[in-house]
Amino acid sequence: MNKIFYSSLIIPFFIYGCAESKVEDKQPNVLFIAIDDLRPELGSYGSSVVKSPNMDKLAGSASVFANHYVNIPTCGASRNSLLTGMLPETRAHLGNDVIRDLISGEPESEKPETFIHHLRRNGYYTVGIGKISHYPEGLLYGYEEPVGKARELPHSWDELPFDAGIWGTGWNAFFGYADGENRQSMNRQVKPYEKGDVGNDGYPDGLIANLALDKLQELAVMESPFFLGVGFFKPHLPFNAPARYWDMYNREEIPLSPNPYIPENVSRASLHGSGEFGSYELGDEKVSLDGPVSDQYARKLRHAYLACVSYIDALVGELMDELEKLDLADNTIIVIWGDHGWHLGDHRLWGKHTVFERSLKSPLIIRMPGQTEGNIINRVVSTTDIYPSIIELSGVDMPHPTDGKSLVQLMKNPFSEWEDAAYGYFRNGISLRSERYRLTKYFREQEPVIELFDHDNDPDETINVAGKHPEIVDRLMPLWENGNTGLFDLNN
């Protein structure tokens, strides 16, 4: 693991001072890398088993947010919060098609549709490759339909290049296997993993990386600053990766989930039946809340997931190398963001879609222009904070409010004043993550409707202690109320 500096006295001088001395007057570029279903399974986040040397190298000269939480644990809704900087206000904000339903058809107005739109209005040339919003190409169409022409975000992009390769469409590529088939074409008669005898280009993410490398060369000679969004598909299901990344691991050394059990004092309504995972109908075993899968199958699936992480890490490394080669690194804001976490057998779940820690926690790594030293920031932060952070780092005015706060102050000094609170929304529940506790209140009939987990003593969320500690619930409830946007009111 790369050397990480913790001292708040070192951070402002070396990081920000270095940025000011090296960076030219030109506004910084932005390279934003979104990685689908990436939980904090990286060496820079303390994993001793994953092979992620490239993202860990970047972390060694960046701010690593050790306690970053998404707002909604499903792809499209999480990305909507990222792009708009807003918490969900209605049930429609919790669905994967929230951008299509609430933004796509709207005329351009004074308030930008996304932070990318705001950058574009302020002189940035914007390019999106892969899955940045919800649809893989940024175009609206269904899984088995021809590629659409209408943009999911009509005002945010100058370009949306995409190479679907042998898969033909973005959605086919998203669920693609090495032979060109996909989950839809095989009528779900597929395994949830594949060890492909192919190179990096044998799966769609390799094509996404190639497009991004070519585009960086074009952007490097432009006079205007650029925003390049690169959205990788893996480690989203199916867990398909080239064999070389599978071969990095000894399966018997891969640890199992520390908590493959339903938490005590928790209703099954807080969990789910891993339906997305179950849609890959040729899996070795069926998954269920009634019991964990075998250790052998659990290790195979965790192996497949780790192979996908290492595959994406290699592609991220190619992008980092190209930035250096083109002499762009010193004047580029680099962001790596996971759109939510994933239960790898935790709580007997295989998927996201809960407001537990494993589903809401994801990586966030930000490097400022010219930054050379890394720091780990342990404060509780949220995906909504990314919008104002990028806008501040880019030097663009921010005339409209968001629900987030800029993280730049923490990047300069992790001990500056900050409210440690992040809010998650799903399954008729609103969850508060504070520095020590996770407090969730559900709007449902099934009891209990209050869950409290003490992360100092129970980091794997094995026991709901709300009944034993009503005084802690009472103390945290006013902070929880700050995240109650009313989306579970009857009229929403």
C-alpha positions as CSV (number, residue, x, y, z in Angstrom):
1,M,0.0,0.0,0.0
2,N,1.3,3.5,-0.8
3,K,2.4,5.8,1.9
4,I,-0.4,7.9,3.2
5,F,0.0,11.2,5.1
6,Y,-2.4,11.9,7.9
7,S,-1.1,15.2,9.4
8,S,-3.5,18.1,9.0
9,L,-0.4,20.4,9.3
10,I,1.2,18.8,6.3
11,I,-1.9,18.6,4.1
12,P,-2.6,22.3,3.4
13,F,1.1,23.2,2.6
14,F,2.1,20.3,0.5
15,I,-1.1,19.6,-1.3
16,Y,-2.6,23.0,-1.9
17,G,0.7,24.9,-2.1
18,C,2.0,22.4,-4.7
19,A,-1.2,22.7,-6.7
20,E,-0.9,26.5,-6.9
21,S,2.8,26.5,-7.8
22,K,2.6,23.9,-10.6
23,V,-0.7,24.5,-12.3
24,E,-1.0,27.0,-15.1
25,D,-3.6,29.7,-15.3
26,K,-5.8,27.5,-17.5
27,Q,-8.8,26.0,-15.6
28,P,-8.2,22.5,-14.6
29,N,-9.5,19.6,-16.6
30,V,-11.7,16.9,-15.0
31,L,-11.3,13.2,-15.4
32,F,-14.3,11.5,-13.7
33,I,-14.3,7.7,-13.5
34,A,-17.5,6.0,-12.4
35,I,-17.2,2.3,-11.5
36,D,-20.5,0.3,-11.3
37,D,-21.1,-1.7,-8.1
38,L,-17.7,-1.0,-6.7
39,R,-17.7,-1.4,-2.9
40,P,-14.6,-0.2,-1.1
41,E,-12.7,-3.4,-2.0
42,L,-9.4,-1.7,-2.7
43,G,-5.9,-1.9,-1.1
44,S,-6.2,1.8,-0.3
45,Y,-9.3,1.0,1.7
46,G,-7.6,-1.7,3.7
47,S,-8.3,-4.8,1.7
48,S,-5.5,-7.3,2.0
49,V,-6.7,-9.6,-0.7
50,V,-7.7,-7.5,-3.7
51,K,-5.1,-6.6,-6.4
52,S,-5.7,-2.9,-7.2
53,P,-2.2,-1.4,-7.7
54,N,-3.3,1.4,-10.0
55,M,-6.1,2.9,-8.0
56,D,-3.9,2.4,-4.9
57,K,-1.1,4.3,-6.6
58,L,-3.5,7.2,-7.4
59,A,-4.7,7.1,-3.8
60,G,-1.1,7.7,-2.7
61,S,-1.3,11.2,-4.2
62,A,-5.0,11.9,-3.6
63,S,-7.6,12.3,-0.9
64,V,-9.2,9.0,0.0
65,F,-12.6,9.4,1.6
66,A,-12.7,6.4,3.9
67,N,-16.3,6.9,4.9
68,H,-18.1,7.9,1.7
69,Y,-21.8,7.0,1.4
70,V,-24.1,7.1,-1.6
71,N,-27.6,8.3,-1.1
72,I,-29.6,5.6,-3.0
73,P,-28.2,2.1,-3.4
74,T,-29.3,1.5,-7.0
75,C,-27.5,2.7,-10.2
76,G,-29.7,5.3,-11.8
77,A,-30.9,7.0,-8.7
78,S,-27.5,7.1,-7.1
79,R,-26.1,8.8,-10.3
80,N,-29.0,11.2,-10.2
81,S,-27.9,12.4,-6.7
82,L,-24.3,12.6,-7.9
83,L,-25.2,14.7,-11.0
84,T,-27.7,17.0,-9.3
85,G,-26.2,17.2,-5.8
86,M,-29.7,16.6,-4.4
87,L,-31.3,14.2,-2.0
88,P,-34.4,12.3,-3.1
89,E,-37.7,14.1,-2.5
90,T,-40.2,11.6,-4.0
91,R,-40.4,7.9,-4.6
92,A,-39.6,8.6,-8.2
93,H,-36.2,9.7,-7.2
94,L,-35.4,6.1,-5.9
95,G,-35.8,4.4,-9.3
96,N,-33.2,3.7,-12.0
97,D,-35.2,5.8,-14.5
98,V,-35.4,8.9,-12.4
99,I,-33.2,10.9,-14.9
100,R,-35.3,9.8,-17.8
101,D,-38.6,10.5,-16.0
102,L,-37.7,13.8,-14.4
103,I,-34.9,15.4,-16.5
104,S,-34.6,14.0,-20.0
105,G,-37.5,15.8,-21.6
106,E,-37.1,19.1,-19.9
107,P,-36.1,22.3,-21.8
108,E,-32.9,24.0,-20.8
109,S,-33.5,26.4,-17.9
110,E,-31.5,28.7,-15.7
111,K,-30.7,25.9,-13.3
112,P,-28.4,23.4,-14.9
113,E,-29.6,19.8,-15.2
114,T,-26.3,18.5,-13.8
115,F,-22.9,19.7,-12.6
116,I,-21.6,18.6,-16.0
117,H,-24.1,21.0,-17.7
118,H,-22.9,23.7,-15.4
119,L,-19.3,23.1,-16.4
120,R,-20.2,23.1,-20.1
121,R,-22.0,26.5,-19.7
122,N,-18.7,27.8,-18.2
123,G,-16.4,26.9,-21.0
124,Y,-15.7,23.2,-20.5
125,Y,-15.8,20.7,-23.4
126,T,-17.7,17.7,-22.0
127,V,-17.4,14.1,-23.2
128,G,-19.1,11.1,-21.7
129,I,-18.0,7.5,-22.5
130,G,-19.8,4.6,-21.0
131,K,-22.2,4.6,-18.0
132,I,-22.1,8.1,-16.4
133,S,-25.9,8.5,-15.9
134,H,-28.0,5.3,-16.1
135,Y,-28.0,4.3,-19.8
136,P,-24.7,2.9,-21.1
137,E,-24.4,5.2,-24.1
138,G,-26.3,8.1,-22.5
139,L,-29.2,7.4,-24.9
140,L,-32.7,6.3,-24.0
141,Y,-33.9,2.9,-25.0
142,G,-34.9,-0.4,-23.4
143,Y,-32.8,-3.5,-22.9
144,E,-33.9,-5.3,-26.1
145,E,-34.7,-2.3,-28.2
146,P,-32.6,-0.6,-31.0
147,V,-30.3,2.1,-29.8
148,G,-32.2,5.3,-29.1
149,K,-31.6,8.8,-30.4
150,A,-32.8,10.9,-27.5
151,R,-30.2,11.8,-24.9
152,E,-30.7,11.0,-21.3
153,L,-29.1,14.3,-20.4
154,P,-29.9,16.5,-23.3
155,H,-27.9,19.6,-22.2
156,S,-24.8,18.2,-20.5
157,W,-22.7,16.7,-23.2
158,D,-20.8,17.9,-26.2
159,E,-20.0,14.3,-27.2
160,L,-21.2,10.8,-26.3
161,P,-18.9,8.4,-28.2
162,F,-19.4,4.7,-27.6
163,D,-18.2,1.4,-29.1
164,A,-20.6,-1.5,-28.6
165,G,-18.2,-3.9,-30.4
166,I,-19.6,-7.4,-31.1
167,W,-22.5,-6.8,-28.7
168,G,-24.2,-4.3,-31.0
169,T,-25.8,-2.1,-28.4
170,G,-24.9,-0.6,-25.0
171,W,-27.3,-2.7,-23.0
172,N,-26.1,-5.8,-24.7
173,A,-22.6,-4.9,-24.0
174,F,-23.4,-4.1,-20.4
175,F,-24.7,-7.6,-19.8
176,G,-22.2,-9.1,-22.3
177,Y,-20.2,-12.3,-22.4
178,A,-17.0,-12.9,-24.4
179,D,-18.7,-14.7,-27.3
180,G,-20.9,-11.7,-28.1
181,E,-24.0,-13.0,-26.4
182,N,-25.6,-11.3,-23.4
183,R,-28.2,-11.9,-20.7
184,Q,-31.1,-10.8,-22.8
185,S,-30.1,-12.8,-25.9
186,M,-29.7,-16.0,-23.8
187,N,-33.0,-15.4,-22.1
188,R,-31.2,-15.3,-18.7
189,Q,-29.9,-18.9,-19.2
190,V,-26.4,-17.7,-18.2
191,K,-24.1,-17.9,-15.2
192,P,-23.4,-14.9,-13.1
193,Y,-19.7,-15.1,-13.9
194,E,-17.3,-15.9,-16.7
195,K,-13.5,-16.4,-16.9
196,G,-12.9,-15.3,-20.5
197,D,-9.9,-16.4,-22.6
198,V,-9.6,-12.9,-24.0
199,G,-7.5,-9.8,-23.6
200,N,-8.7,-6.5,-22.2
201,D,-10.5,-5.7,-25.4
202,G,-12.5,-9.0,-25.2
203,Y,-15.1,-7.3,-22.9
204,P,-16.8,-4.0,-23.3
205,D,-14.9,-2.1,-20.6
206,G,-11.7,-2.6,-22.7
207,L,-13.4,-0.8,-25.6
208,I,-14.5,2.0,-23.2
209,A,-10.9,2.4,-22.1
210,N,-9.7,2.5,-25.7
211,L,-12.1,5.2,-26.6
212,A,-11.2,7.2,-23.6
213,L,-7.4,6.9,-24.4
214,D,-8.1,8.2,-28.0
215,K,-10.3,11.0,-26.7
216,L,-7.6,12.2,-24.2
217,Q,-5.2,12.7,-27.1
218,E,-7.8,14.9,-28.9
219,L,-8.7,16.8,-25.7
220,A,-5.0,17.4,-24.9
221,V,-4.6,19.9,-27.8
222,M,-7.8,21.8,-27.2
223,E,-7.7,25.3,-25.8
224,S,-10.7,24.9,-23.6
225,P,-10.6,22.8,-20.4
226,F,-12.4,19.5,-20.6
227,F,-14.6,17.2,-18.6
228,L,-14.1,13.6,-19.5
229,G,-16.5,11.1,-17.8
230,V,-15.5,7.4,-18.2
231,G,-18.1,5.0,-16.9
232,F,-16.9,1.4,-16.5
233,F,-19.4,-1.5,-16.3
234,K,-17.6,-3.9,-14.0
235,P,-17.8,-5.2,-11.4
236,H,-21.5,-5.1,-12.1
237,L,-23.1,-8.4,-12.8
238,P,-22.3,-10.6,-14.6
239,F,-18.9,-11.0,-13.0
240,N,-17.1,-11.5,-16.3
241,A,-13.4,-10.7,-16.7
242,P,-10.4,-11.9,-18.7
243,A,-8.6,-15.0,-17.3
244,R,-5.5,-13.1,-16.5
245,Y,-7.3,-11.3,-13.7
246,W,-8.9,-14.4,-12.3
247,D,-5.4,-16.0,-12.2
248,M,-4.1,-13.2,-9.9
249,Y,-6.0,-14.9,-7.0
250,N,-5.7,-18.1,-5.1
251,R,-9.4,-18.9,-4.4
252,E,-8.7,-20.7,-1.1
253,E,-7.1,-17.6,0.3
254,I,-10.1,-15.4,-0.4
255,P,-12.0,-14.7,2.8
256,L,-15.7,-15.3,3.2
257,S,-18.2,-12.7,4.4
258,P,-17.7,-12.0,8.1
259,N,-21.5,-11.9,8.5
260,P,-23.4,-14.2,6.3
261,Y,-26.4,-14.1,8.6
262,I,-29.5,-12.0,8.9
263,P,-28.8,-9.4,11.7
264,E,-30.5,-10.0,15.0
265,N,-33.6,-7.9,15.7
266,V,-34.1,-7.1,12.1
267,S,-37.1,-7.7,9.9
268,R,-36.6,-9.5,6.6
269,A,-38.4,-6.5,5.0
270,S,-35.1,-4.7,5.5
271,L,-33.5,-7.2,3.2
272,H,-34.4,-8.8,-0.1
273,G,-34.2,-12.0,-2.1
274,S,-31.2,-11.1,-4.3
275,G,-33.5,-11.0,-7.3
276,E,-31.1,-9.2,-9.6
277,F,-28.5,-12.0,-8.9
278,G,-31.1,-14.6,-9.4
279,S,-31.9,-13.4,-12.9
280,Y,-28.7,-15.2,-14.0
281,E,-30.5,-18.5,-13.9
282,L,-27.6,-21.0,-14.4
283,G,-25.8,-20.1,-11.2
284,D,-24.3,-23.0,-9.4
285,E,-26.6,-22.6,-6.4
286,K,-29.8,-20.6,-5.6
287,V,-29.4,-17.8,-3.2
288,S,-32.0,-17.2,-0.4
289,L,-32.5,-15.5,2.9
290,D,-33.3,-19.0,4.3
291,G,-29.6,-19.9,4.4
292,P,-26.1,-18.9,3.0
293,V,-24.7,-20.6,-0.1
294,S,-21.9,-23.1,0.3
295,D,-18.5,-21.8,1.2
296,Q,-17.2,-23.1,-2.1
297,Y,-19.7,-21.2,-4.2
298,A,-19.3,-18.0,-2.0
299,R,-15.6,-18.1,-2.7
300,K,-16.1,-18.6,-6.4
301,L,-18.4,-15.6,-6.6
302,R,-16.1,-13.4,-4.5
303,H,-13.2,-14.6,-6.7
304,A,-15.2,-13.5,-9.8
305,Y,-16.0,-10.1,-8.2
306,L,-12.3,-9.5,-7.3
307,A,-11.2,-10.4,-10.8
308,C,-13.6,-7.8,-12.2
309,V,-12.1,-5.2,-9.8
310,S,-8.6,-6.0,-10.9
311,Y,-9.7,-5.8,-14.5
312,I,-11.1,-2.3,-14.1
313,D,-8.0,-1.3,-12.0
314,A,-5.8,-2.2,-15.0
315,L,-7.9,0.0,-17.3
316,V,-7.7,2.8,-14.8
317,G,-4.0,2.4,-14.9
318,E,-4.0,2.9,-18.6
319,L,-5.9,6.2,-18.2
320,M,-3.5,7.4,-15.5
321,D,-0.5,6.6,-17.7
322,E,-2.0,8.4,-20.7
323,L,-2.6,11.5,-18.6
324,E,1.1,11.5,-17.6
325,K,2.2,10.8,-21.2
326,L,0.1,13.8,-22.5
327,D,1.4,16.1,-19.7
328,L,-2.1,16.5,-18.4
329,A,-1.9,15.1,-14.9
330,D,-0.7,18.2,-13.1
331,N,-3.7,20.2,-14.3
332,T,-6.5,17.6,-14.1
333,I,-8.9,16.9,-11.3
334,I,-9.2,13.1,-11.0
335,V,-12.2,11.5,-9.3
336,I,-12.8,7.8,-8.8
337,W,-16.3,7.0,-7.6
338,G,-18.3,3.9,-6.9
339,D,-22.0,4.3,-7.5
340,H,-22.8,2.1,-4.4
341,G,-21.6,-0.9,-2.5
342,W,-22.6,-4.5,-2.9
343,H,-23.3,-7.4,-0.5
344,L,-21.0,-10.3,-1.3
345,G,-23.0,-12.7,0.8
346,D,-23.2,-10.3,3.7
347,H,-26.5,-10.7,5.5
348,R,-27.2,-13.6,3.0
349,L,-27.5,-11.0,0.2
350,W,-25.9,-10.9,-3.2
351,G,-26.5,-7.4,-4.5
352,K,-27.2,-3.8,-3.4
353,H,-30.7,-2.4,-2.7
354,T,-30.5,-2.0,1.1
355,V,-29.7,0.8,3.5
356,F,-27.1,-1.3,5.3
357,E,-23.4,-0.3,5.4
358,R,-22.3,-2.8,2.7
359,S,-24.8,-1.4,0.2
360,L,-24.3,2.4,0.8
361,K,-20.6,2.6,1.4
362,S,-18.4,3.0,-1.7
363,P,-15.0,4.4,-2.7
364,L,-14.4,8.1,-3.4
365,I,-10.9,9.2,-4.3
366,I,-10.2,12.8,-5.5
367,R,-6.9,14.2,-6.6
368,M,-6.5,18.0,-6.9
369,P,-4.4,19.5,-9.7
370,G,-0.7,19.2,-8.8
371,Q,-1.3,17.2,-5.7
372,T,1.6,14.9,-4.8
373,E,0.9,13.6,-1.3
374,G,-2.1,11.5,-0.2
375,N,-4.2,11.7,2.8
376,I,-7.0,9.5,4.3
377,I,-10.1,11.5,5.4
378,N,-12.2,9.6,7.9
379,R,-15.1,12.1,8.1
380,V,-18.5,11.0,7.0
381,V,-19.2,12.3,3.5
382,S,-21.9,11.9,0.9
383,T,-22.2,11.5,-2.9
384,T,-24.2,14.8,-2.9
385,D,-20.9,16.5,-1.8
386,I,-19.2,15.7,-5.1
387,Y,-21.0,18.3,-7.2
388,P,-20.0,21.4,-5.2
389,S,-16.5,20.0,-4.7
390,I,-15.8,19.7,-8.4
391,I,-17.3,23.1,-9.1
392,E,-15.1,24.7,-6.4
393,L,-11.9,22.9,-7.7
394,S,-12.7,24.0,-11.2
395,G,-12.9,27.6,-10.2
396,V,-16.5,28.0,-11.5
397,D,-19.1,30.0,-9.6
398,M,-21.9,28.1,-7.9
399,P,-25.0,30.4,-7.9
400,H,-27.5,27.7,-7.0
401,P,-27.7,25.5,-3.9
402,T,-27.4,21.8,-3.6
403,D,-27.9,19.4,-0.7
404,G,-24.1,18.7,-0.6
405,K,-21.1,20.6,0.8
406,S,-17.8,21.1,-0.9
407,L,-15.2,18.6,0.3
408,V,-12.3,20.9,-0.5
409,Q,-12.0,22.1,3.0
410,L,-11.5,18.6,4.2
411,M,-9.0,17.9,1.5
412,K,-7.0,20.8,2.9
413,N,-7.6,20.0,6.5
414,P,-9.4,16.8,7.5
415,F,-10.0,18.2,11.0
416,S,-11.9,21.3,9.9
417,E,-15.5,21.8,11.1
418,W,-17.8,19.3,9.5
419,E,-21.1,17.6,10.3
420,D,-20.5,13.9,10.1
421,A,-23.8,12.8,8.6
422,A,-24.8,10.9,5.4
423,Y,-28.3,9.8,4.4
424,G,-29.4,6.7,2.5
425,Y,-32.9,6.0,1.1
426,F,-34.4,2.7,0.0
427,R,-36.8,-0.1,1.0
428,N,-39.2,2.5,2.6
429,G,-36.4,3.5,4.9
430,I,-34.2,6.5,5.6
431,S,-30.8,5.7,7.2
432,L,-28.5,8.1,8.9
433,R,-24.8,7.3,9.1
434,S,-23.0,9.3,11.8
435,E,-19.4,9.0,12.9
436,R,-20.3,6.0,15.1
437,Y,-23.8,4.8,14.4
438,R,-26.2,3.8,11.7
439,L,-29.8,4.8,12.6
440,T,-32.6,3.7,10.2
441,K,-36.3,4.4,10.4
442,Y,-38.6,2.5,8.1
443,F,-42.1,3.6,6.9
444,R,-43.8,0.2,7.0
445,E,-45.9,-2.2,9.0
446,Q,-43.3,-4.8,9.7
447,E,-41.5,-4.4,13.1
448,P,-39.0,-3.3,14.1
449,V,-39.1,0.0,12.2
450,I,-36.1,1.4,14.0
451,E,-32.6,-0.1,13.6
452,L,-29.5,1.1,15.4
453,F,-26.0,-0.4,14.7
454,D,-23.0,0.6,16.8
455,H,-20.1,0.6,14.4
456,D,-17.5,1.0,17.1
457,N,-18.5,-2.4,18.5
458,D,-20.3,-4.0,15.6
459,P,-18.8,-2.9,12.2
460,D,-20.5,-5.8,10.4
461,E,-24.0,-4.7,11.6
462,T,-24.9,-8.0,13.2
463,I,-27.2,-6.8,16.0
464,N,-29.8,-4.1,16.0
465,V,-29.5,-2.5,19.4
466,A,-32.2,0.1,19.1
467,G,-34.3,-1.6,21.7
468,K,-31.5,-1.7,24.2
469,H,-30.4,1.9,23.7
470,P,-33.5,4.1,23.2
471,E,-31.5,7.0,24.6
472,I,-29.1,6.9,21.7
473,V,-32.0,6.7,19.2
474,D,-33.5,9.8,20.9
475,R,-30.2,11.6,20.7
476,L,-29.7,10.8,17.0
477,M,-33.2,11.4,15.8
478,P,-32.9,15.2,15.4
479,L,-29.9,14.6,13.1
480,W,-31.9,11.8,11.3
481,E,-34.8,14.3,10.8
482,N,-32.4,16.6,8.8
483,G,-32.4,13.9,6.1
484,N,-36.2,13.4,6.1
485,T,-37.1,14.9,2.8
486,G,-40.7,13.7,3.0
487,L,-40.3,11.2,0.1
488,F,-42.2,8.6,2.1
489,D,-45.2,10.8,2.8
490,L,-48.4,9.4,1.4
491,N,-48.7,12.0,-1.3
492,N,-45.2,11.2,-2.7
